[in-house]
Structures are given as structure tokens and as C-alpha cells.
Amino acid sequence: MHVVEADLVRKGNWRVVLRPHSCPLEAVAEYRAVIRCGRVRGAAYVYPWSIQKPLELIPIPLRPNDPACMLDIQRLLNEVYEENRYDRSVDYSEPPNPPLSADIAHWVSELLRSSGMLRK
């Protein structure tokens, strides 16, 4: 059995899925996917995503003789955002919870301002 966790909320203990492994420092990011591959005992993979770049494709393991299926999380996220009109219901003047680092928060504010989604 495989376990795939795409962390787009930034809450909770995502490192639990990696145990007994630890996450390499260079793979720590705002968002991530963590995959435990059941066909290789103990195999764990981290796919970090920066908030400043589009989300990358992640390989989803299938049956032992089948190649991984590439999942386009960014496309799915875009479709859900547009179909549910989150641009009308999310209050972007409120800080995110959990908070972003100061550098990232500044970058997000500038992005929201330039797109007209934040007026302050």
C-alpha cells in the first residue's frame, strides 16, 4: 500500500509520514508532497514546492508493474479555485494561518496587490 500526502495547508506533522527517515534540509519548503512507497519497504520521498513557483508534477505509485502516474497538482488546484470562485470568498487582507516568513509574506502581498486582489 502507498501513502501520498500533498500538504497545501501547512499545518500538522507531515514528517510522521517519513518516519523513520528525516527530511533533508534542502527539501523543507512551504508546501510539499510526501510519498511512502509500499512496493519498496521503507521507501519515502519528499517533493518540496515553493509558494513562489507553480507546483510541480508528482509521481503517484501504482501497482508493482505499472509506471507511476504523474499528478498535476497545480492544474487541479487552479480548477478547484476557479470552479468554486475562491477569488470572491477568500479574504486576502487576512494573514494566513500559520503565518508565512516575512520575506514570503512580503512577496505574497506584492503579488496580491499587483493582481488587484489586495487593495491595502
N, C-alpha and C positions, 0 to 999 in steps of 0.2 A: 504494500500500500504506500502511496506517495502522499505527502502533505505539502500544500502550496499555500503560502500566506503572502498576500500583497498588502503591505502596510501603507495605506494612504491617509490614515487618521493620526499617526504619530503618537499614539497612546498605547499603553500596555507593554508587556515584556516580550518583545519579539525574539529576544535572544534564547528563550526557552526552546524554540523550535530547533536551534542549532546544537543544543547540548548533546554530547559532552564537548563539542567544539566551541571555540570562541570566534567572534567576528574580527577579522583583520582591521586594523585602524583605517586603512585606505578604503575599506568598504562601508564605513559608517557614513550615512547620509540622512537627509531629511525624510526620504521615503525609500522603501526597499521591498523586494520580494525575497522570501526565504523558501527554499525548496528542500525537503527531505526526500531523498530518492530511495524507495523501498527495495528496488532491484539490486542496489549495491549497499550492503549492510553498513550503516553509519554514515553514508554519503550525505553531505549537506552543502548547499550552495546559497550564496548571498548575491543578489543583483541590486546594487545601490542606484538610486535615482536622485538627482539634484532637482530642486524646485525650479532652478533657472534653465532647465533644458527639458525638451519633450521626454516623456517616459519611453524607455527602450523596450523592445520586444523581449519576452522571457520564454525560455523553452519549458513546456509543460510535459513531463514524462508520461508516457502511455504504457501499453503492455510491453513486456520484455523485448519482443522482436520488432516493435514499431518505432519509427523515428519520433523524436519529440515534436509536439505541435507548438508552433510559435504563436504566442498570445500577444496581441497588440492592445495593451492596457490603455495607452493614450487614446486610441480610437474609441474604445469602449467608454472611457471617461468623458470624452468630448460628446459622444452621442447621448449619454445619460444627462449631462449638463444641459445640452440644447433641448432635448425632449421634455425635460422636467422644468425648464425655464428657471434654473437656479440663478441666472443673472438678475431675475426680478425678485427672488426671495431671499438671497443671501445679503446680509448687511455687511458690506466690506469696510465700513468705518469701525467696526468692532475688531479688536485684536484677536488673532487666532488662539485657540486653546488646544494644546500647550503653545506657549509663545515661541516665536522664531528668534534666532540670534539677531542681534542689532543690525548686522550687515545685510542679512537676508530680508529682515523686516523693512529696511530702507529700500531695497531693491523691489520688493513687492509693492510698497506704497507708490514708488515711481511708476511701476508698470500699471497699477490701477488708475493712477492719475492720468497717465498718457492715453489710456484706453477709454477715459471718461467714466469709469466705474466708481471713482472716488473723487469727491469734489473738494475735500478739505485740503 
